[in-house]
């Protein structure tokens, strides 16, 4: 099969692209292939499973340079330490998509790392990113996971793998921070022109920034509406496209608690569930700082313009969040008092976030017991349900937005453990559930049940490097 990859990023900003070859893989073994996505990219799944398998793990590409604030501390030289951008493919929608390898070996940005990835974390990115796509949340996507035969040394020796990832682009807030800090205004301008051509054709630089602010505000609201916690919202993990990127220490909240965090490296809860909007706005302020010279030659005017746009974040987030809550509750109008009281009850009673909203669909049809049984405070939830039902909730509309199946943390760990040992059955069954997340299906009760309490109390996620 003849595949033509373009090199738009490397052509636009060669100073931020280091030509590099993926580490050789002698005996690749395909673990997971996203056939629908392959077809959308014009790739033949049968070829990828056979002669095309080396294409999913190797070849020459570029390691992208970027900077970033990691847990609030600035790192001027990050970049793709274990990844390569192979180039761009044209999607069925006519727009370009990046084809990117993760776990493809050390690059000049490796910073002492081994450049490798293990089977477990790459399968995590595959299953969670495809679940997010099925939930309608903008995301990078996983094309394939391939076992490399390498041994990856972490706390223990692990089997190695590479992920082939697809994105609208891999441009990040950190890309702009890197360009700005080179002190080269031409590089910053060319990077912004490339981002505009790719994502916001015809926009001015300020309009581009405004659209990134709106896209990220919407994205964070969508995450929170399904209980998703990114876990490592550094500026190098925030895209210009508004897609979710980097499924490292990510997880889905079980019992509702805004302070929930699962990341093993987030010691102070900087990236906890309830902090995500604030952190997103902070990250966008760093993008504004990087782009200031593009807004105006007058720095004071540039700052004023940037602050005005940055100030729209709350409005965009509130609109997306409240609109999403109205859909989840099946009602219109002012839902804030109703939501505040429900979240208080959920927090006090340690109620599973996903389960409750799904069961409220049954309550809207008159069967309140499945929702009631999640609470110890029966008087409290009975009073709340009575108030809510007076508004005439639309159960069918609720079922369209409240998932039954998400990548519950214990199920993900079970699938990754089995997959690392060579058994892909649990992964395939989990994928079947979470890629059709709405509506109960007979025989899948196991995939809708919350984790055992002792699991949730001690669960931690790791970045995989």
Secondary structure, 3 states (H helix, E strand, C coil): CCCCCECHHHHHCHHHEEEEECCCCCCCEEEEECHHHHHHCCCCHHHHHCCCHHHHCCCEEEEECCCEEECCEEECCCCCCCEEEEEEEECCCCCEEEEEEECCCCCCCCCCCCCCCEHHHHHHHHHHHHHHHHCCCCECEEEEEEEEEEEEECCCEEEEEEEEEEECCCCEHHHHHHHHHCCCHHHHHHHHHHHHHHHCCCCCHHHHHHHHHHHHHHHHHHHHHCCEECCCCCHHHCECCCCECCCCCCEECCECCCCCCCECCCCCCCCCHHHHHHHHHHHHHHHHHHHHHHHCCCHHHHHHHHHHHHCCHHHHHHHHHHHHHHHHHCCCCCCHHHHHHHHHHHHHHCCEHHHHHHHHHHHHCCCCHHHHCCCCCHHHHHHHHHHHHCCCCCHHHHHHHCCCCCCCHHHHHHHHHHHHCCCCHHHHHHHHHHCCCCCCCCCCHHHCCCCCHHHHHHCCECCCC
